[in-house]
């Protein structure tokens, strides 16, 4: 099982696959971050950890049922000349779920919530876990098929998945807190998920969308939004300084007149 340890090519494959698994897991982290944001604060950290452990479990379960996964590529039926396989059906279903969920989250974010009301809608812990589990299967399917196409040794795939989820566990809390603290980033993240949902549907209908374009668009948008956040902070700081100087000047005038 571990004969590959002496092979430099296998180590390169492990590093490449781990990096790919982390990149493919970004969508998963964003989705989990937004979902756990609906939980009470004391449950969020637990929800994040369980969500990512479910993601790892889904990936490993699909990996060890590799024969079944590869059968999913075989056509099940045809719609308007398009052959739909099991994988396609799962991708289309997952894409529709992601579109619906993200649109509802955006709508909810734009609604006015009375700050006097103690509890703005919070989701139940188990309903959030069920939603995370559904999308974990969709994201894991693509991830496992990528792994199988890249590496032959199952042990290399398992190690890559475990390392990738470990990295995601370390990064998830920071990402969640950053998304919660910046409403514009949350809307941007939800927009990404709509984009990912549309991509999943397109992939399910055999319209290949290069992942590089999607990730470049995401990275570019994030960089622009980070610049905007810094500019807003700087503007707010300048306004506060100006107000402080104005107040100090008025106090000096009052004391001078008295």
Secondary structure, 3 states (H helix, E strand, C coil): CCHHHHCHHHHHHHHHHHHHHHHHCHHHHHHHHHHHCCCCHHHHHHHHHHHHHHHHHHHHHHHHCHHHHHHCCCEEEEECCEEEEHHHHHHHHHHHHHHHHHHHHHHHHHCCCCCCCCCCCCCCHHHHHHHHHHHHHHHHHHHHHHHHHHCCCHHHHHHHHHHHHHHHHHHHHHHHHHHHHCHHHHHHHHHHHHHHHHHHHHHHCCCCCCHHHHHHHHHHHHHHHHHHHHHHHHHHHHHHHHHHHHHHHHHHHHHHHC
